[in-house]
Amino acid sequence: MGPPARVLTSNEIVFVGSGGGRMTTASQLRATGGLWIAMDGTQIAVDPGPGALVHCRSRKLRLDPAALDAIILTHKHLDHAGDANAMIEAMTTGGTKKRGFVYAPRDAYEDDPVILQYVRDYPEGTGILEPGGRYPIGGITLETPLRLRHPVETYGLRFVGSRYTVSLIACTGYFPELEEAFVGDLLILNVVYREPRDTIHLAIPDARRLIAALRPKLAVLTHFGMTMLRAKPWELADAVAQETGVRVLAARDGLRLALDEILT
């Protein structure tokens, strides 16, 4: 047997994976496991893409999905939802314990569903994300201020706790309303490209603009496509920090951020 799972009781963010996009997912140059968020005694997995369950169970992370209170999908694309059903089974101990919640956009359930029918009765409940939604989960509140601009139904997230607010801008093209909707102490941005290539993903110039407008205590770039990886994302993050005057980090696989240390 491996080492015992590490129980997260403090305010902590774990980047189970820092990769995104089709080619990074296919190559696994960065893991595509999404985020694990622990705040106010509540544990949530966000966007468990391919490999999420294996990485959570690894000796490096030692995260126990059976301790999760919820699993959230910002949208149904493979790099965000590939391990959703495996994580639901793990959260509910193979469906033997009815516990935890699952939240996802409506089309993740209805149109070409990525959450399989047979696992939907395993959690304590399932919910549909909508614009302006507020969803109590344990000691925190999940907010979905607005729908993002992406080919499938997609939402950015705000996790509002007793001490901190963590905002996640998932895959989207830039639009001005983002600059008001995702205020928080910690801002996480999915930055697939170094330079703009389409209208459905953020690139470094978009990230720079959003960070300058929202001015979090800390911004973290993640969900890197191949152009970001080739450009050394840690160097790009340093440049954005110098340009905006905001502390900016580039995520790496397994990065842990203790909120009580970095946000105070």
Secondary structure, 3 states (H helix, E strand, C coil): CCCCCCCCCCCEEEECCCECCHHHHHHCCCCCCCEEEEECCEEEEECCCCCHHHHHHCCCCCCCHHHCCEEECCCCCHHHHCCHHHHHHHHCCCCCCCCCEEEEEHHHCCCCCCCCHHHCCCCCEEEEECCCEEEEECCEEEEECCECCCCCCCECEEEECCCCEEEEECCCCCCCCHHHHCCCCEEEEEEEECCCCCCCCEEHHHHHHHHHHHCCCEEEEECECHHHHHCCHHHHHHHHHHHHCCCEEECCCCCEEEHHHHCC
